[in-house]
Amino acid sequence: MYVTEQDRFLNGACEVETELEPLKLLDELQAIERDMGRKKLIDKGPRNIDLDILIYGDEKVENERLNVPHIGIPEREFVLRPLAELIPSKPLFASQPWKLVQDYLNDLTPGEPLSSITPISSTLPPLKPLVHSRKTNVMGILNMTPDSFSDGGRHNMESLSNTVKDLVRNGASIIDVGGQSTAPGRPEVSAEEEVARVVPAIELIRSLPETRHVAISIDTYRASVAEQAIAVGADIVNDVSAGLLDADMLPTVGRLGKTICLMHMRGNPQTMTKLTSYPDGLVPTVAAELLARVAAAEAAGIRRWRIILDPGIGFAKTGAQNLELLRRLEELRAWPGLQGLPWLVGTSRKSFIGKITGVEDASQRVWGTAATVAAAVQGGADVIRVHDVREMALVATMSDAIWRA
C-alpha cells in the first residue's frame, strides 16, 4: 500500500498490558524505535521499525501526537489480519459498536495475498499457509529404530549417508529423524537409547554438503531428546503428543526458540487405539483439542509463528475417521483460532491404507499413500510426511499443479 516500490515486510499485532497512559506509552514506543535506529525518509514509506498503538482498551484518544483507534486500521489488511486473530469480535470504533474487527477485514477487496509466516530453518523458505500458490514441502522419514513398522530399521549408520543423499535427491526438503517408534503397541525405549539413535544421525546429516539447504526435524515426545537433537543441528521438533507426554517439552522448545509441530493424539501409542470416541463430532473435537495445545504452547513461550499443526492421521482415529479428516482438512484449517497456521499431514503406509487396499506389506502401500497425499494437498497441507520420497514428491508436484495453480 501507499509506497509500492519497497521491499516486503513483516507486520503483526500484539496485546500488551500496561499501566502507562496512552501518551506515555507512545513515548516508550518511540524510544524503542530510536534505539533500533529508525529512519523515516518519506511518509508511509519503508522503515526498519514502526510501532503503533492501534487501540487502547475502549478509550478514544484525539491528540496532535496520537489518535486511537488508529485512523488507518480499516483500510490496511496487513493490520486487520493479525488484529483479527487476536480480537475478531471486538468493535473497532465506539461510534459503531455493531461493526467488529473481523467485519472490517471481510469488507476489504482482496489484494496481493498476505500470509502468516512460519520459519523452518535459516536455509529453507518459511511456510506461508495463506498463499494459495505455495509449493508443498516433502518431509522424508528417517527411522533410526530397529522395529520401525514400515522399514525395519534399515537405516543403519553404514548406509545412512547414501540414504540421506537419496532423500534429498528425490525431493525431500525436510528430513524427519526418529528413534522411538510411535506405532500402536511398540515398546518404549529409554531416553538414552533414543538419543544414541538420533544424535549421530543428525550430526551426519549436518556434515553432508548435499543437505546444506535441508531442514532437520526431530521426531520425539521427550524434551531431553529434543534439546540434544537441537544442540547438534535439528531445526524442528515434531511431537506426536503436542507436549502432553512430557511436561518439559513445550517450555524447552519455547526457551530454545525453535518451531514445533503439534499433532493431535489422545493417550499414548499403547492406549490411543481405544480412544476413538468423538461424540461431539470429529472435526469440532480435533479442532478444540488442538486449540488447547496451541494455547498451552503459547503459554509456555512458543510464539504463534513457530507452530505447525498435524491432524494426527492414524493416532486415536479409526480408519473411517482418518478418511473423514482427509476429506475435511480444509474445514479444519479454517476453524476459528486455527486459521493461518501451517499443517503437516502424515499418512504414509499407515494401516488404514492397507485395510482399504488389501496390501498387508506396509512397504508396498505406495499407491494407496499416493491417493492420500493428493487429498492432503487438495485440503491445504503445507508439508507431507512420507517414506517413499521420490514417488510422493512427484504426486505432490502434480497435485500442486492441479490445486495450487
Buried (B, 14 or more C-beta within 10 A) or exposed (E): EEEEEEEEEEEBBEEEEEEEEBEEBBEEBEEEBEEEEBEEEEEEEBBEBEBEBBBBEEEBBEEEEBBBBBEBBBEBBBBBBBBBBBBBEBBBEEEEEEBBBBBBBEEEEEEEEBBBBBBBBEEBBBBBBBBEEBBBBBBBBBBBBEEBBBBEEEBEEEEBBEBBBBBBEBBBBBBBBBBBBBBBEBEEBEBEBBBEBBBBBBEBBBEBEBBEEBBBBBBBBBBBBBBBBBEBBBBBBBBBBBBBBBEBBBBBBBBBEBBBBBBBBBBBBEEBBEBBEBEEEBBEBBBEBBBEBBEBBBEBBBBBBBBBBBBBBBBBBBBEBBBBBBEBBEBBBEBEBBBBBBBBBBBBBBBBBBEBBEBEEBBEBBEBBBBBBBBBBBBBBBBBBBBBBBBBBBBBBBBBEEBBE
